[in-house]
Structures are given as structure tokens and as C-alpha cells.
Amino acid sequence: MPEKDPGLWSLIFSVPPAIQGAVMAAVIALLRIVYDRKERKPIRILLEALICGALSLSATSMIDVFGWPPTVSVMIGGTIGFIGVEQMRELAMRWLGNRADRG
């Protein structure tokens, strides 16, 4: 039985934290969309979750820049999944707009 094999658990827990964060973002985005019931099309639900996972994966590359531990990527993934793609885009556009206005 696979659940009795300790090698299976070591394989599950040996996944890099960046991948764990991306999976966390995708799962939280799926659950958030299903809970809100705002979106009815399954392809849009799947794409929202995948985009959240990709955003999380790319955002975790900043961890080394700030000197944070790699386990922070799961928190970043969960945050991105909870906030969602639309709000992340609005925040980024607002931040970029402020930066462009100063320059």
C-alpha cells in the first residue's frame, strides 16, 4: 500500500518550496472562485488558478533578493491565490503608474 511507504512521504515533502507555493496559490484560487460562485465557466476557473500559480512561482524568485527563507514562498503563494489575478493586476498597474509619475 502506498500510504505505508515512508519513501512516498519523503517524496511529497521534498518538493521545492517554490513549487509548493505555486500549488498553494492554484488551490486557494480554485477554492476562492468556487466559494464566491462569480465565475461559471470551468475553463476560466482553471485559467485563474493556473495564472495564480504562475504569478506565485515568479514572485518567489524575489525571495533571495530580500534575504527571506525559502519557506516564505508558500505564504506568498497563498496570498496571491487569495487576492486573485484581477486584484494583483490592479495593484501592479497602480504601483507602476505611481512609479512612472515620479520618473
C-alpha positions, 0 to 999 in steps of 0.5 A: 500500500502506498500510504505505508511507504515512508519513501512516498512521504519523503517524496511529497515533502521534498518538493521545492518550496517554490513549487509548493507555493505555486500549488498553494496559490492554484488551490486557494484560487480554485477554492476562492472562485468556487466559494464566491460562485462569480465565475461559471465557466470551468475553463476560466476557473482553471485559467485563474488558478493556473495564472495564480500559480504562475504569478506565485512561482515568479514572485518567489524568485524575489525571495533571495533578493530580500534575504527571506527563507525559502519557506516564505514562498508558500505564504506568498503563494497563498496570498496571491491565490487569495487576492486573485489575478484581477486584484494583483493586476490592479495593484501592479498597474497602480504601483507602476503608474505611481512609479512612472509619475515620479520618473 
